[in-house]
Amino acid sequence: MIVNTRVIFFYHLPLFTKATSHVDYPTWLSKEGREDICVPVHDIINSMLQSGQYSDFYKRAQITPLPKVSHPKLYKDFSPVSLLFHIGKLCEQVIVNKLKSSVQTAISSSLFAYRPKLGTTNAILQLIGDCTADLDDSDNKYVRMACLDFSKAFDKLQPNIVLDKMIKCSINES
């Protein structure tokens, strides 16, 4: 459950090394002045968690074009890079850390994405092991397989379905 929890940073604010929006406080402040800003940041994040409201201000990003080639001439020669706010990034980290324990128990052991220290290599090794085990069985002469690519699956994700699944995992709606 996310609500009714308090985040305590003390003096352990992460050191940001990435660029941020030009309207955000500078990166050096999170390094040099973290003892001074940790209490206000702590209070901001806790108020967001307790109210269940995430400010639209922290959802904004400054989009900066990053050249893909040495001498860009066309729009397609650039990649858009989103520069986010420090507090928005911190709040997302806190929420992700709070959700991890609830969500990890709901993820199937045959799913390798979104799980720490697992990835494509593990999925391929599991697939090879399953195929080999099936072929070792004398009743099986061959293995049939269907591979699906879900890379665009989250483009069509319906928030109400996600919310229902989260509630089933005992995660508070807010």
N, C-alpha and C positions, 0 to 999 in steps of 0.2 A: 504494500500500500504506500502511495506517495504522500498523501495528505497526513498531517499531524506528525511530520518528521522534521527535524531540524538538521541543517547542514552546518558543520563546524569546520571552518577553514583554518583558524588560528593564523599561523604564518606560513601556510603551505599552499598558497595560490600557485597554480601551474605557471611556469615561465613560458610566455608566448614568444615564439620565434618567427611566427608567420605574420605576414602583412595584415593590416586591418583597414577598415574604412577610414577615410580622411576626417570624418566627423567623430570618430571614436577617440578615446584617450590613447596616447602613444604607447607602443609596446614597451619602451624603456621604463614607463611608469609601473608596469606590472612586475618588472624586475627590480628596479631601484626602490620603489615606494610601496611594496606589497604589505609591509607592516602597517602602513597608514591607510591603505584602501581595503584591507581584508574585512574589517568590521562593516563598512557600508555595503560592500559587495555581498557579504554574508547575509545582511538584512534584506537586501533586494531579492536575492535568490530565495530566501526563506519565505518572504511575502508572496512571491510567485507560486511557490509550492503550496503554501497554505490556502491561498485564494483560488488556486487552479487556473489562474489567468496568466498567460504569457503575452507580454506587451508586443504590440505590432511593431514598435520601434526596433526591438531586437530581432525581428524577423527580416528586416530590410538588409539588403546587401548592396555594396558598391560594385558594379560590374566593370572590370578592367580587361581590355583586350591584351592577350599575351601572344606574341608572334610565334607561329609554328615553324616558320622558315627564317633564314637569315635576312632576306630582303623581301618582306611582305608587300604585295601590291593589291591583292584582292581581299574582300571580307573573309573568304574561306581560309585565308592564310593566318587567321587569328583564332585563338581559343578564348572563350569567355571565362574569366576567373572571378568568382564571387568573394569579395572581401567582407567578412562578417564582423559583428561587434564582439568585444571580449566577453562582456557579461552574457550575451546570447550563447557564445561557445561554452562558457562555464556552466550555464544553466542546462544546456543540452547534455554536457558530460555528467552532471549530477543526476538528471533524469534517466539517462542510459544506465548509469551504475545502479540506480534504484530498481530499474526494471529488469536488469540482467538476471537476478536470482529467480524472479517469477517466471520469466519467459524461457529461460534455459530448461526448466523442467517440462515445458510444454513442447519443446522442439524435438522432433523425431530423431533417433540416433542415426537414421539413414540420411539425414540432411547435414551436409558439410558446410554450407555457407552460413555466415552469421554466428559461427561458433568459434571460440578462441582456439588457436593453434591447429585448426583444421581448414582444409581448403581443397583445391582441385586435385592435388596429388593424392590426398587421402581418399577422395571419391574414386579416382582411377584405380588405386590399389584395392579398394573394396570391390569394385566392379570386376577386376581381374581375379580376385580371390573367389568371388561368387561364381564366375564363369568356370574357373578351374575346378571348383568343387562339384558343380553340376556336370561337367564333362567327365570327371573321375567316376561318377555314378554309372554303372554298366548299363542302366536302363536308358540313359540319355545319349543320343548320337550327335546332337547339336544343341545350341543354345540360341533362343530367339531373344532379341532385345529391342526396346524402343527407347530412344534418347530424345528428351525434350529440352528445349532452351526456354527458360523462364526469365531471360534477361529483361524483357519489357513487361513482365507481369505486374510490377508495381505501378506502372503507368495507368493501369485500369483499376487500381485498388479502391474499394469503396470504404470510406471512413466508418460508416455505421457497422459494417461487418467486422472491421478491426476492433472497434470499441466493444462489440459483443464478445469477441474472443478474449479481449483483455479482462472483461468483467468475469468471464468463466475462469480466468487464471487468478481470481481474487485481487485484481488491481482496481483501485477506486476510480470511478469515472472521471473525477476532476484531475 
